């Protein structure tokens, strides 16, 4: 039943973790010195030849402890994806690693080194300390873009296109869809090159890397930034046959992007990803209505109503912490 499915996704912890960012976002200036909005996948700074991109990712201690090699791999992988989502190419990464266990540190660094080699992004420095009671990992990245994609530029009437690499599987015990390890490095690098290519062709109006909030949560972040809404058609979302809808809508894919583009460019965008055997499809439209609506056959359910509850807080909406709103976001 659609209502039950959407409620389960709305209550997913990955969605709540993004909603919790609203007070942090509101404590900073809305735009940086280069005129770009804060709150995107990366910071954007104008340079002499295009734009410098700068981002950082921190990782849950439980995840790092559970799977240290993969955590190191993800330290590079997710940062590279953030750079690509902005239309850029990654240049270098640095890390901050705190750990009391040498063996765990070695696994994390081995995973990071493997990903850095695979994506051809050098690890150029960092900070390491063994004076810690728990293992903590954060990785920062520098990139460059000739043309920038953002979450703040979707237009009413734009088509919503998703691209997710289904050639993988979940890496237990989390809903991390792994389609990168044990894959030819050249293929991964060429797949990521599609995003700056789209930016430079001018085919898409906006883009966002699908995060721990899953597809719908990421779309809500995207539309909140652009101050728009969306109509989403469930059955048009590409999904592996063996994966349930609740798991897929909450999945954190190793290669997954949601984009907006003029309707006239949908076929071109989808064909570009299809040429790399990456599943892609038009899944809906951008609307002026301040909500994310999901439809399946004759059913229609609201995933998020921005007038009733703020998401990231980039638009007008209820900003208080009422019990009703907290329950909605748990």
Secondary structure, 3 states (H helix, E strand, C coil): CHHHHHHHHHCCHHHHHHHCCHHHHHCCCCECCCCCECCCCCEEEEECCEEEEEEEEEECHHHHHHCHHHHHHHHHHHHHHHHHHCCCEEEEEEEEEECCCHHHHHHHHHHHHHHHHHHCCEEEEEEEECCCCCCEEEEEEEEEECCCCCCCCCCCCCEEEEEECCCCEECCCCCEEECCCCCCHHHHHHHHHHHHHHHHHCCCCEEEECCCCHHHHHHHHHHHHHCCEEEEEHHHCCCCCCCCHHHHHHCEECCEEEEEECHHHHHHHHHHHHCCCCEEEEEEEEECCCEEEEEECCEEEEEEECCCCCCCCCCCCCCCCCHHHHHHHC
